[in-house]
Amino acid sequence: MKNKAFKTTTEKGYNDGFQMTFENGCTISVQFGKHNYSDEGETTAEVAAWDNQGNWLMFDGEKWFEIEDGSDVIAHQSSGEVAKLIYTLSQW
């Protein structure tokens, strides 16, 4: 079965957000619940990303790279920053 390109994630305020999987196989998760590194979606969200092999990725402001510890997220991202992360990962 093919994975869906879009997925919502809601758990009564804990993990409110969404995931997108791109044609290149990479997935980005944008979360803004009260237990995420955000201000509960008022102005920021938490972002995590991984490639099609399940390797976690990080963004250094210019490019994506694989990280060894698959638990790190990009905290407190504005809507503009989230848009840049979505675009750049879709092109990776």
N, CA, C and O of each residue as an XYZ file, in Angstrom:
368
protein
N       0.837     -1.173      0.000
C       0.000      0.000      0.000
C       0.886      1.241      0.000
O       1.877      1.304      0.727
N       0.529      2.216     -0.807
C       1.276      3.457     -0.913
C       0.954      4.369      0.273
O      -0.200      4.473      0.689
N       1.984      5.029      0.813
C       1.772      5.975      1.906
C       1.043      7.209      1.417
O       1.219      7.637      0.276
N       0.225      7.777      2.285
C      -0.487      9.003      1.949
C       0.475     10.184      2.001
O       1.394     10.201      2.820
N       0.270     11.159      1.143
C       1.123     12.348      1.106
C       0.838     13.276      2.278
O       1.731     14.006      2.706
N      -0.396     13.268      2.814
C      -0.776     14.160      3.908
C      -1.391     13.355      5.040
O      -2.129     12.397      4.812
N      -1.077     13.759      6.258
C      -1.610     13.079      7.432
C      -1.773     14.094      8.552
O      -0.857     14.872      8.821
N      -2.917     14.097      9.200
C      -3.087     14.965     10.363
C      -2.757     14.175     11.619
O      -2.945     12.960     11.677
N      -2.267     14.882     12.613
C      -1.924     14.255     13.886
C      -2.567     15.067     14.995
O      -2.182     16.208     15.248
N      -3.541     14.476     15.648
C      -4.207     15.163     16.750
C      -4.400     14.196     17.907
O      -4.871     13.073     17.730
N      -4.030     14.652     19.084
C      -4.200     13.864     20.301
C      -4.623     14.786     21.436
O      -3.906     14.919     22.428
N      -5.761     15.410     21.297
C      -6.336     16.287     22.318
C      -5.330     17.293     22.869
O      -5.127     17.375     24.080
N      -4.702     18.056     21.980
C      -3.793     19.112     22.392
C      -2.363     18.697     22.609
O      -1.503     19.554     22.813
N      -2.076     17.407     22.572
C      -0.714     16.962     22.822
C       0.154     17.001     21.577
O       1.296     17.458     21.636
N      -0.358     16.536     20.471
C       0.402     16.484     19.227
C      -0.424     17.020     18.072
O      -0.593     16.337     17.062
N      -0.930     18.208     18.204
C      -1.680     18.814     17.110
C      -0.728     19.182     15.987
O       0.292     19.831     16.219
N      -1.056     18.772     14.776
C      -0.212     19.123     13.655
C      -0.497     18.284     12.429
O      -1.593     17.751     12.254
N       0.522     18.178     11.579
C       0.369     17.434     10.334
C       1.711     16.914      9.868
O       2.764     17.366     10.318
N       1.656     15.952      8.955
C       2.840     15.416      8.293
C       2.616     15.446      6.793
O       1.492     15.302      6.312
N       3.691     15.633      6.071
C       3.663     15.591      4.610
C       4.803     14.690      4.142
O       5.933     14.817      4.615
N       4.507     13.781      3.215
C       5.537     12.960      2.592
C       5.632     13.371      1.132
O       4.630     13.415      0.418
N       6.845     13.669      0.702
C       7.074     14.197     -0.643
C       7.428     13.091     -1.624
O       7.697     11.959     -1.222
N       7.428     13.417     -2.907
C       7.758     12.451     -3.949
C       9.160     11.888     -3.787
O       9.431     10.778     -4.246
N      10.065     12.635     -3.138
C      11.428     12.147     -2.923
C      11.514     11.173     -1.746
O      12.594     10.670     -1.436
N      10.376     10.903     -1.087
C      10.329      9.958      0.021
C      10.560     10.566      1.386
O      10.381      9.884      2.395
N      10.951     11.827      1.450
C      11.176     12.503      2.726
C       9.840     12.891      3.359
O       8.865     13.170      2.661
N       9.815     12.903      4.689
C       8.617     13.276      5.440
C       8.963     14.397      6.393
O      10.025     14.392      7.016
N       8.059     15.364      6.505
C       8.201     16.449      7.465
C       7.001     16.416      8.397
O       5.871     16.183      7.967
N       7.257     16.651      9.667
C       6.215     16.688     10.681
C       6.215     18.077     11.304
O       7.251     18.560     11.760
N       5.057     18.713     11.322
C       4.895     20.037     11.924
C       3.898     19.892     13.066
O       2.734     19.558     12.844
N       4.356     20.144     14.284
C       3.538     19.932     15.479
C       3.455     21.216     16.295
O       4.426     21.968     16.385
N       2.287     21.462     16.891
C       2.121     22.682     17.675
C       1.190     22.471     18.865
O       0.432     23.368     19.234
N       1.250     21.295     19.455
C       0.480     21.008     20.660
C       1.164     21.568     21.895
O       2.272     22.098     21.809
N       0.509     21.453     23.043
C       1.060     22.051     24.255
C       2.303     21.346     24.773
O       3.003     21.898     25.622
N       2.602     20.149     24.291
C       3.807     19.444     24.724
C       4.884     19.417     23.648
O       5.816     18.615     23.714
N       4.755     20.289     22.664
C       5.763     20.413     21.613
C       6.599     21.661     21.871
O       6.225     22.529     22.661
N       7.739     21.732     21.189
C       8.601     22.911     21.293
C       8.032     24.020     20.417
O       8.553     24.322     19.344
N       6.946     24.617     20.906
C       6.239     25.684     20.206
C       5.480     26.500     21.241
O       5.536     26.216     22.438
N       4.787     27.491     20.778
C       3.918     28.250     21.683
C       2.457     27.858     21.454
O       1.559     28.700     21.448
N       2.249     26.548     21.266
C       0.934     25.948     21.009
C       0.289     26.483     19.736
O      -0.937     26.550     19.638
N       1.118     26.864     18.758
C       0.620     27.295     17.462
C       0.239     28.760     17.381
O      -0.254     29.214     16.348
N       0.458     29.508     18.454
C       0.160     30.953     18.385
C       1.026     31.611     17.315
O       0.519     32.329     16.454
N       2.329     31.365     17.373
C       3.249     31.932     16.376
C       4.321     30.952     15.930
O       5.002     31.204     14.937
N       4.492     29.820     16.650
C       5.570     28.897     16.306
C       5.108     27.442     16.340
O       4.082     27.103     16.929
N       5.908     26.594     15.685
C       5.666     25.152     15.651
C       7.005     24.425     15.739
O       8.068     25.006     15.523
N       6.919     23.152     16.061
C       8.079     22.259     16.106
C       8.109     21.456     14.818
O       7.065     21.024     14.330
N       9.307     21.253     14.259
C       9.434     20.531     12.997
C      10.429     19.379     13.159
O      11.493     19.538     13.757
N      10.066     18.235     12.622
C      10.966     17.087     12.529
C      10.916     16.588     11.092
O       9.915     16.765     10.398
N      12.005     15.962     10.652
C      12.047     15.461      9.278
C      12.893     14.201      9.205
O      13.835     14.022      9.976
N      12.543     13.332      8.265
C      13.313     12.125      8.031
C      13.242     11.753      6.559
O      12.318     12.141      5.843
N      14.250     10.983      6.121
C      14.300     10.575      4.718
C      13.530      9.280      4.503
O      12.904      8.763      5.429
N      13.576      8.757      3.289
C      12.793      7.561      2.961
C      13.342      6.287      3.598
O      12.713      5.233      3.507
N      14.504      6.371      4.242
C      15.073      5.238      4.963
C      14.805      5.342      6.470
O      15.221      4.475      7.238
N      14.113      6.401      6.885
C      13.817      6.605      8.298
C      14.906      7.328      9.065
O      14.831      7.442     10.289
N      15.927      7.824      8.358
C      16.996      8.588      9.004
C      16.517     10.008      9.299
O      15.985     10.689      8.422
N      16.712     10.444     10.542
C      16.279     11.783     10.925
C      17.190     12.817     10.288
O      18.388     12.594     10.114
N      16.591     13.963      9.943
C      17.302     15.036      9.266
C      17.231     16.321     10.084
O      16.309     16.527     10.873
N      18.233     17.182      9.875
C      18.262     18.498     10.503
C      18.586     19.503      9.410
O      19.191     19.153      8.397
N      18.185     20.745      9.613
C      18.415     21.816      8.637
C      19.317     22.854      9.293
O      19.036     23.308     10.402
N      20.403     23.233      8.613
C      21.352     24.186      9.190
C      21.141     25.623      8.715
O      22.007     26.476      8.912
N      20.005     25.889      8.095
C      19.735     27.226      7.563
C      19.921     27.302      6.061
O      19.395     28.196      5.398
N      20.687     26.337      5.527
C      20.930     26.298      4.095
C      20.702     24.925      3.485
O      20.282     24.816      2.333
N      20.981     23.861      4.267
C      20.832     22.516      3.697
C      20.429     21.515      4.769
O      20.642     21.728      5.963
N      19.839     20.418      4.307
C      19.452     19.311      5.171
C      20.621     18.351      5.303
O      21.393     18.181      4.360
N      20.759     17.717      6.471
C      21.775     16.704      6.685
C      21.252     15.673      7.674
O      20.396     15.971      8.507
N      21.776     14.457      7.571
C      21.347     13.363      8.440
C      21.961     13.527      9.828
O      23.117     13.929      9.963
N      21.171     13.211     10.859
C      21.687     13.239     12.223
C      21.653     11.829     12.794
O      20.788     11.027     12.443
N      22.590     11.539     13.668
C      22.682     10.203     14.246
C      21.603      9.946     15.278
O      20.990      8.879     15.281
N      21.364     10.907     16.151
C      20.371     10.741     17.213
C      19.001     11.094     16.663
O      18.687     12.272     16.493
N      18.188     10.095     16.384
C      16.886     10.317     15.774
C      15.835     10.821     16.728
O      14.736     10.269     16.790
N      16.152     11.861     17.476
C      15.158     12.396     18.400
C      15.160     13.921     18.437
O      14.391     14.517     19.191
N      16.001     14.555     17.646
C      16.113     16.005     17.691
C      15.096     16.645     16.754
O      14.811     16.124     15.676
N      14.560     17.771     17.176
C      13.593     18.513     16.374
C      14.082     19.942     16.192
O      15.011     20.389     16.865
N      13.444     20.641     15.277
C      13.737     22.054     15.051
C      12.634     22.826     15.767
O      11.483     22.836     15.331
N      12.995     23.463     16.857
C      12.010     24.073     17.758
C      11.649     25.498     17.354
O      12.420     26.195     16.696
N      10.457     25.906     17.768
C       9.988     27.301     17.715
C      10.194     27.955     16.349
O      10.859     28.985     16.235
N       9.618     27.349     15.325
C       9.719     27.859     13.958
C       8.495     28.687     13.601
O       7.363     28.268     13.843
N       8.721     29.858     13.027
C       7.616     30.712     12.577
C       6.976     30.102     11.339
O       7.507     29.149     10.769
N       5.850     30.642     10.924
C       5.176     30.106      9.733
C       6.053     30.254      8.494
O       6.054     29.366      7.641
N       6.788     31.337      8.375
C       7.698     31.511      7.245
C       8.834     30.506      7.262
O       9.232     29.991      6.217
N       9.356     30.226      8.450
C      10.421     29.239      8.576
C       9.906     27.843      8.254
O      10.604     27.061      7.608
N       8.695     27.521      8.696
C       8.097     26.224      8.382
C       7.922     26.091      6.871
O       8.202     25.034      6.305
N       7.464     27.150      6.220
C       7.286     27.114      4.765
C       8.615     26.841      4.062
O       8.658     26.066      3.107
N       9.699     27.467      4.524
C      11.022     27.239      3.929
C      11.464     25.794      4.150
O      12.010     25.168      3.242
N      11.232     25.264      5.346
C      11.612     23.886      5.629
C      10.840     22.912      4.745
O      11.411     21.953      4.226
N       9.546     23.158      4.577
C       8.728     22.301      3.716
C       9.259     22.330      2.286
O       9.450     21.286      1.663
N       9.496     23.533      1.777
C       9.955     23.658      0.390
C      11.318     22.999      0.187
O      11.502     22.218     -0.747
N      12.268     23.316      1.061
C      13.620     22.797      0.850
C      13.672     21.285      0.994
O      14.417     20.626      0.270
N      12.892     20.719      1.918
C      12.876     19.259      2.048
C      12.227     18.609      0.830
O      12.655     17.539      0.397
N      11.214     19.238      0.284
C      10.566     18.671     -0.905
C      11.504     18.645     -2.105
O      11.309     17.856     -3.029
N      12.516     19.498     -2.097
C      13.491     19.587     -3.197
C      14.770     18.822     -2.920
O      15.648     18.780     -3.782
N      14.911     18.214     -1.745
C      16.160     17.563     -1.327
C      16.454     16.322     -2.116
O      17.469     15.667     -1.880
